[in-house]
Amino acid sequence: MDKLKTLKDFEFRLFTNESTNKFANKNIRNNLKAEAIKWVKDKERGIKFHQEDLSVSGNEAHKVIDFLHAQIEWIKHFFNITEKDL
């Protein structure tokens, strides 16, 4: 089975100049990671909202919370986000 790829495993070939490509790749990765951090924080707010709503919707809220946790873990893995980044 192949190892799951993360953002750092991808190379974006935008320019013919290698040093320009490295600079562009770093900027692209940083911008994508910054956006992914926003996604994680938004999903964490969603978890808090549904945790407060547990008494009303019970089992359905648990399913949503589990789904949000799975999304967060995938985003953190793919974009190499650490707790320090958050």
C-alpha positions as CSV (number, residue, x, y, z in Angstrom):
1,M,0.0,0.0,0.0
2,D,1.3,3.5,-0.9
3,K,2.1,6.0,1.8
4,L,-0.4,8.8,2.0
5,K,1.0,11.9,0.4
6,T,1.0,15.3,2.1
7,L,1.4,18.8,0.7
8,K,5.1,18.7,1.1
9,D,5.3,15.7,-1.3
10,F,3.9,17.7,-4.2
11,E,6.0,19.9,-6.5
12,F,4.3,22.7,-8.4
13,R,6.1,23.3,-11.7
14,L,5.1,26.8,-12.6
15,F,8.4,28.3,-14.0
16,T,11.4,27.0,-15.9
17,N,13.8,28.5,-13.5
18,E,14.4,26.0,-10.6
19,S,15.1,28.7,-7.9
20,T,11.9,30.5,-8.9
21,N,10.0,27.2,-8.7
22,K,11.3,26.6,-5.1
23,F,10.3,30.1,-4.1
24,A,6.8,29.7,-5.7
25,N,6.4,26.3,-4.1
26,K,7.2,27.6,-0.6
27,N,4.7,30.5,-1.0
28,I,2.0,28.2,-2.4
29,R,2.5,25.7,0.5
30,N,2.5,28.6,3.1
31,N,-0.7,30.1,1.6
32,L,-2.5,26.7,1.5
33,K,-1.4,25.8,5.0
34,A,-2.7,29.2,6.3
35,E,-6.0,28.6,4.6
36,A,-6.1,25.0,6.1
37,I,-5.5,26.4,9.6
38,K,-8.6,28.6,9.1
39,W,-10.6,25.5,8.1
40,V,-9.4,23.6,11.2
41,K,-10.4,26.5,13.5
42,D,-13.8,26.8,11.8
43,K,-14.4,23.0,12.2
44,E,-13.3,23.3,15.9
45,R,-15.9,26.0,16.4
46,G,-18.4,23.6,14.8
47,I,-17.5,20.9,17.3
48,K,-18.0,23.3,20.2
49,F,-21.4,24.3,18.8
50,H,-22.6,20.7,18.5
51,Q,-21.2,19.8,21.9
52,E,-23.4,22.5,23.4
53,D,-26.3,21.1,21.3
54,L,-25.9,17.5,22.6
55,S,-28.9,17.6,24.9
56,V,-31.2,18.7,22.0
57,S,-30.1,16.5,19.2
58,G,-28.1,13.7,20.9
59,N,-27.0,11.0,18.6
60,E,-27.1,13.2,15.5
61,A,-24.7,15.7,17.2
62,H,-22.3,12.9,18.0
63,K,-22.2,11.9,14.4
64,V,-21.5,15.4,13.3
65,I,-18.8,15.8,15.9
66,D,-17.1,12.6,14.9
67,F,-17.2,13.6,11.2
68,L,-15.7,17.0,12.1
69,H,-12.9,15.4,14.1
70,A,-12.1,13.1,11.1
71,Q,-12.0,16.1,8.8
72,I,-9.7,18.0,11.2
73,E,-7.3,15.0,11.5
74,W,-7.1,14.7,7.7
75,I,-6.5,18.4,7.2
76,K,-3.8,18.4,9.9
77,H,-2.1,15.4,8.3
78,F,-2.2,16.6,4.7
79,F,-1.1,20.2,5.4
80,N,1.4,19.2,8.1
81,I,-0.3,21.3,10.7
82,T,0.9,21.0,14.3
83,E,-0.7,22.2,17.5
84,K,1.9,25.0,17.5
85,D,0.6,26.2,14.2
86,L,-2.9,26.5,15.6
